[in-house]
Amino acid sequence: HAAVARLLIEHKVSIDKAYNNGSTPLYISCENGHAKVAGLLIEHKASIDKAQRDGFTPLLIACQKDHATMAGLLIDHKASIDKAMNDGFTPLFIACQQGHAAMAGLLIEHKASIDKAKNNGATPLGLASANGHAAVAGLLIEHKASIDKAMNDGATPLFTACAQGHAALAGLLIEHKASIDKAMSNGYTPLHIACQQG
């Protein structure tokens, strides 16, 4: 309800006041895809990067929900492209996990860090591989993502693709020279995990 929001703003409502989990009015409008309301809030100096308690920002929620117009609006107003959640989850991570290729492309176009890892060492390519999102993985590889960058336990994107049975994605990684025998810290290889899962 943009007209109601404008009325409240004109009467000096606290524009960044958050409720218990840290969600601000801007966060809520981004979550629900209300670009007109978000634009109004931004126009009146709402904090672009103010996050929930877990570090979830307006840009992160826009990427999760695949609200491209909203993400573009936030980016145009200087939202931090790589601002992460407490566990290291960035907007690019969430786009890759969800398989939102166009959103991932938008973030990459605006210089999102391709290989920035989560606290556990997982990369956007690793997440795309684990979830079977070949289009996203291809986009990351095209933009020079590190093909063998492993998690803290040694699991590479190829290992995670094999663990989940994503044959086409494993083929894509191998085609781009992924190390076929690179093992986890416990010695487990992509072939081991493929045999275990049957």
Buried (B, 14 or more C-beta within 10 A) or exposed (E): EBEEBBEBBEEEEEBEEBEEEBBBBBBBBBBEBBBEBBBBBBEEEBBBBBBBEEBBBBBBBBBBBBBBEBBBBBBEEEBBBBBBBEEBBBBBBBBBBBBBBBBBBBBBEBEBBBBBBBEEBBBBBBBBBBBBBBBBBBBBBEBEBBBBBBBEEBBBBBBBBBBBEBEEBBEBBBEBEBBBEBBBEEEBBBEBBBEEEE
